[in-house]
């Protein structure tokens, strides 16, 4: 039986995320700009108050339709993650969550920005094709928000205001995508550790804009404690990815996070469908993954400095269950969290 998702309990401790007002960012409010930069150099996560400017409800409705199709239908659009392709449908279990190679519990659908905005793509199921105009408007607005954030970060880093935005132009080929996710959350009684649906990781793009209504997202605090992020109405959860760490020579932060089954689901036989809507912004395909600030470390294969497209493909491959061999595979999938204490992983 599927039931409506419950409210996030007031009793659950949550991450101390700063709330940033998008309208104040647009108005260049000095205090809000400083708060954004501090959040970006501290935990790398913050709430962004967007109100009706970015409405995820039509996309949530689309997600229910898309994932309601039969598995056979969805698998016709399966992404080739084993070979670094990250667009299309990802079935449950095709990536892994820990050193032991435990399969994940989430299915998602990655819809390429380029296909929606710049190509007459037809290789999508009917629900996505029918919603193409809705998707287009959501992607454009999400990208507008990303560019506002990137311009502010550029300025605060002492760069030209357009330095970061010029690496993330809307109509230039990139790995940008809109992701629809679904996980079936089954309740459990009190346990020593929560059930992990998507393992500990950092995002490997630039800026992530997330909407979720149930909860289950956890971030890792500097003290090594996992803490929940409470969804707020009319707010997105925004975090920076590894590309921003690389481009800023480590000044900007990409924090470790994961998705777990919310422990407040304890009603017998209760099952909840957990949907999320996520926009991932990434550097343009031909951007070289090296710092814009002095002599930062480069991402390289042998003597070749990786482009963003190559870097993303490498990360995608290393996440795949099909490519898992042993614990060294887990080490290879790490991003900026590779320098963290390995003891925090389960």
For each residue, the residues with C-beta under 8 A, 3 or more apart:
1: 269 270 271
2: 271 272 273
3: 270 271 272
4:
5: 213 214 272 273 274
6: 214 264 265 272
7:
8: 12 214 215 228 230 231 262 264
9: 12 264
10:
11:
12: 8 9 215 228 230 263 264
13: 227 228
14: 17 227 228 229 230
15: 43 45 218 219 221 227 228 229
16:
17: 14 39 43 45 46 47 229 237
18: 35 38 39 46 47
19: 46 47 49 232 235
20: 24 25 32 35 36 39 46 47 48 49 238
21: 24 25 29 32 49
22: 25 26 48 49 50 51 53 145 148
23: 26 27 49 51
24: 20 21 27 29 31 32
25: 20 21 22 28 29 32 33 36 148 149 152
26: 22 23 148
27: 23 24
28: 25 33
29: 21 24 25 32 33
30: 33 34
31: 24 34 35
32: 20 21 24 25 29 35 36
33: 25 28 29 30 36 37 152 155 156
34: 30 31 37 38
35: 18 20 31 32 38 39
36: 20 25 32 33 39 40 46 149 152 153
37: 33 34 40 41 152 153 156
38: 18 34 35 41 42
39: 17 18 20 35 36 42 43 44 45 46
40: 36 37 44 46 153 240 244 252 253
41: 37 38 44 251 252 253
42: 38 39 253
43: 15 17 39 46 219 221 222 253 255
44: 39 40 41 239 240 252 253 254 255
45: 15 17 39 219 229 237 238 239 255 257
46: 17 18 19 20 36 39 40 43 237 238 239
47: 17 18 19 20 232 235 236 237 238
48: 20 22 145 209 235 236 237 238
49: 19 20 21 22 23 234 235
50: 22 53 54 145 234 235 236
51: 22 23 234
52: 55 234
53: 22 50 141 145
54: 50 138 141 142 145 209 236
55: 52 58
56: 59 60 138 211 277
57: 60 61
58: 55 61 62 131 134 138
59: 56 62 63 134 135 138 178 180 211 277
60: 56 57 63 64 211 213 275 277
61: 57 58 64 65
62: 58 59 65 66 127 128 131 134 135 180
63: 59 60 66 67 109 180 181 182 275 277
64: 60 61 67 68 273 275
65: 61 62 68 69 127
66: 62 63 69 109 125 127 128 180
67: 63 64 74 107 109 180 182 275
68: 64 65
69: 65 66 73 74 125 127
70: 73 74
71: 74 75 91
72: 75 76
73: 69 70 76 125
74: 67 69 70 71 77 78 89 91 107 109 125
75: 71 72 78 89 91
76: 72 73 125
77: 74 88 89 109 123 124 125
78: 74 75 88 89 90 91
79: 85 86 87 88 89 90 110
80: 83 84 85 88
81: 84 85 86 90 94 95 316 317 319 320 322
82: 317 320 322 323
83: 80 317
84: 80 81 312 313 314 316 317
85: 79 80 81 88 313 316
86: 79 81 110 175 177 312 313 316
87: 79 110 111 112 115 177
88: 77 78 79 80 85 109 110
89: 74 75 77 78 79 107 108 109
90: 78 79 81 94 95 106 107 108 109 110
91: 71 74 75 78 94 107
92: 103 104 105 106 107 183
93: 103 104 105 321
94: 81 90 91 103 104 320 321 322
95: 81 90 103 104 198 199 319 320 321
96: 101 102 103 104 199 319 320 321 324 330
97: 102 103 104 196 197 198 199 200 258
98: 101 102 196 199 200 330 345 346
99: 327 330 345
100: 327
101: 96 98 321 324 329 330
102: 96 97 98 196 199
103: 92 93 94 95 96 97 321
104: 92 93 94 95 96 97 197 198 199
105: 92 93 183 184 195 196 197 198
106: 90 92 181 182 183 197 198 259
107: 67 74 89 90 91 92 181 182 183
108: 89 90 179 180 181 182
109: 63 66 67 74 77 88 89 90 128 179 180 181
110: 79 86 87 88 90 177 178 179
111: 87 115 116 124 128 135 177 178 179 180
112: 87 115 116 121 175 176 177
113: 116 117 139 143 170 174 176 177 178
114: 117 118 119 173 174 176
115: 87 111 112 118 119 121 124
116: 111 112 113 119 121 132 135 136 139 178
117: 113 114 136 139 140 170 171
118: 114 115 171 173
119: 114 115 116
120:
121: 112 115 116 124
122: 129
123: 77
124: 77 111 115 121 128 129
125: 66 69 73 74 76 77 128 129
126: 129 130
127: 62 65 66 69 130 131
128: 62 66 109 111 124 125 131 132 135
129: 122 124 125 126 132
130: 126 127
131: 58 62 127 128 134 135
132: 116 128 129 135 136
133: 136 137
134: 58 59 62 131 137 138
135: 59 62 111 116 128 131 132 138 139 178
136: 116 117 132 133 139 140
137: 133 134 140 141
138: 54 56 58 59 134 135 141 142 178 279
139: 113 116 117 135 136 142 143 176 178 279
140: 117 136 137 143 144 170
141: 53 54 137 138 144 145
142: 54 138 139 145 146 178 209 279 281
143: 113 139 140 146 147 168 170 176 279 281
144: 140 141 147 148
145: 22 48 50 53 54 141 142 148 149 209 236
146: 142 143 149 150 168 206 207 209 279 281
147: 143 144 150 151 165 168 170
148: 22 25 26 144 145 151 152
149: 25 36 145 146 152 153 207 238
150: 146 147 153 154 164 165 168 206 207
151: 147 148 154 155 161 162 164 165
152: 25 33 36 37 148 149 155 156
153: 36 37 40 149 150 156 157 164 244 248 252
154: 150 151 157 159 160 161 162 163 164 165
155: 33 151 152 158 159 161
156: 33 37 152 153
157: 153 154 163 248 251 252 292 293
158: 155 293
159: 154 155 163 164 292 293
160: 154 163
161: 151 154 155 165
162: 151 154 165 166
163: 154 157 159 160 166 167 292
164: 150 151 153 154 159 167 168 206 247 292
165: 147 150 151 154 161 162 168 169
166: 162 163 169
167: 163 164 247 283 284 287
168: 143 146 147 150 164 165 174 176 206 281 282 283 284
169: 165 166 172 284
170: 113 117 140 143 147
171: 117 118
172: 169 284 285
173: 114 118 284 285 286
174: 113 114 168 281 282 283 284 285 308
175: 86 112 205 280 282 285 308 309 312
176: 112 113 114 139 143 168 205 279 280 281 282
177: 86 87 110 111 112 113 279 280
178: 59 110 111 113 116 135 138 139 142 277 278 279 280
179: 108 109 110 111 276 277 278 279 280
180: 59 62 63 66 67 108 109 111 275 276 277
181: 63 106 107 108 109 274 275 276 277 278
182: 63 67 106 107 108 273 274 275
183: 92 105 106 107 197 198 216 259 273 274
184: 105 271 272 273 274
185: 197 214 216 261 262 265 271 272 273 274
186: 261 265 271
187: 261 265 266 267 268 270 271
188: 191 195 261 263 265 266
189: 266
190: 263
191: 188 194 195 263
192:
193: 346
194: 191 218 260 261 262 263
195: 105 188 191 260 261
196: 97 98 102 105 199 200 258 259 260 346
197: 97 104 105 106 183 185 216 259 260 261 274
198: 95 97 104 105 106 183 201 258 259
199: 95 96 97 98 102 104 196 258
200: 97 98 196 220 256 257 258 337 344 345 346
201: 198 256 257 258 319 333 335 337
202: 241 242 254 255 256 257 334 335 336 337
203: 208 239 240 241 242 254 280 335
204: 241 242 243 282 311 312 315 335
205: 175 176 208 241 242 243 280 281 282 283 312
206: 146 150 164 168 240 241 243 244 247 281 282 283
207: 146 149 150 238 239 240 241 244 280 281
208: 203 205 238 239 240 241 278 279 280 281
209: 48 54 142 145 146 236 237 238 278 279 281
210: 217 236 237 238 239 276 277 278
211: 56 59 60 231 236 237 276 277 278
212: 215 216 217 231 237 274 275 276 277
213: 5 60 231 275
214: 5 6 8 185 231 262 272 274 275
215: 8 12 212 228 229 230 231 262
216: 183 185 197 212 228 259 260 261 262 274
217: 210 212 228 229 237 257 258 259
218: 15 194 226 227 228 229 257 258 259 260
219: 15 43 45 226 227 229 255 256 257
220: 200 224 225 226 255 256 257 258 344
221: 15 43 224 225 226 227
222: 43
223:
224: 220 221 341 343 344
225: 220 221
226: 218 219 220 221 258 260
227: 13 14 15 218 219 221
228: 8 12 13 14 15 215 216 217 218 262
229: 14 15 17 45 215 217 218 219 237
230: 8 12 14 215
231: 8 211 212 213 214 215 235 237
232: 19 47 235
233:
234: 49 50 51 52
235: 19 47 48 49 50 231 232
236: 47 48 50 54 145 209 210 211
237: 17 45 46 47 48 209 210 211 212 217 229 231
238: 20 45 46 47 48 149 207 208 209 210
239: 44 45 46 203 207 208 210 254 255 257
240: 40 44 203 206 207 208 244 245 252 253 254 255
241: 202 203 204 205 206 207 208 244 245 254 280 282 335
242: 202 203 204 205 245 246 254 335 336
243: 204 205 206 246 247 282 283 289 308 311
244: 40 153 206 207 240 241 247 248 252 254
245: 240 241 242 248 250 252 253 254 335 336
246: 242 243 249 289 290 291 296 297 299 336
247: 164 167 206 243 244 252 283 289 290 291 292
248: 153 157 244 245 251 252 291 292 293
249: 246 291 292 293 294 296 297
250: 245 296
251: 41 157 248 293
252: 40 41 44 153 157 240 244 245 247 248
253: 40 41 42 43 44 240 245
254: 44 202 203 239 240 241 242 244 245 335 336 337
255: 43 44 45 202 219 220 239 240
256: 200 201 202 219 220 337 340 344
257: 45 200 201 202 217 218 219 220 239
258: 97 196 198 199 200 201 217 218 220 226
259: 106 183 196 197 198 216 217 218
260: 194 195 196 197 216 218 226
261: 185 186 187 188 194 195 197 216 265
262: 8 185 194 214 215 216 228 265
263: 12 188 190 191 194 266
264: 6 8 9 12
265: 6 185 186 187 188 261 262 270 272
266: 187 188 189 263 270
267: 187 270
268: 187
269: 1
270: 1 3 187 265 266 267
271: 1 2 3 184 185 186 187
272: 2 3 5 6 184 185 214 265
273: 2 5 64 182 183 184 185
274: 5 181 182 183 184 185 197 212 214 216
275: 60 63 64 67 180 181 182 212 213 214
276: 179 180 181 210 211 212
277: 56 59 60 63 178 179 180 181 210 211 212
278: 178 179 181 208 209 210 211
279: 138 139 142 143 146 176 177 178 179 208 209
280: 175 176 177 178 179 203 205 207 208 241
281: 142 143 146 168 174 176 205 206 207 208 209
282: 168 174 175 176 204 205 206 241 243 308 312
283: 167 168 174 205 206 243 247 287 289 308
284: 167 168 169 172 173 174 287 308
285: 172 173 174 175 307 308 309
286: 173 307 308 309
287: 167 283 284 307 308
288: 298 305 306 307 308
289: 243 246 247 283 298 299 305 306 307 308 311
290: 246 247 296 297 298 299 305
291: 246 247 248 249 294 295 296 297 298
292: 157 159 163 164 247 248 249 296
293: 157 158 159 248 249 251 296
294: 249 291
295: 291
296: 246 249 250 290 291 292 293
297: 246 249 290 291
298: 288 289 290 291 305 306
299: 246 289 290 305 306 311
300: 303 304 305 306
301: 304 306 310 314
302:
303: 300
304: 300 301
305: 288 289 290 298 299 300
306: 288 289 298 299 300 301 310 311 314
307: 285 286 287 288 289 310 311
308: 174 175 243 282 283 284 285 286 287 288 289 311 312
309: 175 285 286 312 313
310: 301 306 307 313 314
311: 204 243 289 299 306 307 308 314 315
312: 84 86 175 204 205 282 308 309 315 316
313: 84 85 86 309 310 316 317
314: 84 301 306 310 311 317 318
315: 204 311 312 318 319 333 335
316: 81 84 85 86 312 313 319 320
317: 81 82 83 84 313 314 320 323
318: 314 315 323 329 332 333
319: 81 95 96 201 315 316 333
320: 81 82 94 95 96 316 317 323 324
321: 93 94 95 96 101 103 324
322: 81 82 94
323: 82 317 318 320 329
324: 96 101 320 321 329 330
325: 328 329
326: 329
327: 99 100 330 331
328: 325 331 332
329: 101 318 323 324 325 326 332 333
330: 96 98 99 101 324 327 333 334 345
331: 327 328 334 338
332: 318 328 329
333: 201 315 318 319 329 330
334: 202 330 331 337 338
335: 201 202 203 204 241 242 245 254 315 338
336: 202 242 245 246 254 339
337: 200 201 202 254 256 334 340
338: 331 334 335
339: 336
340: 256 337 344
341: 224 344
342: 345
343: 224
344: 200 220 224 256 340 341
345: 98 99 200 330 342
346: 98 193 196 200
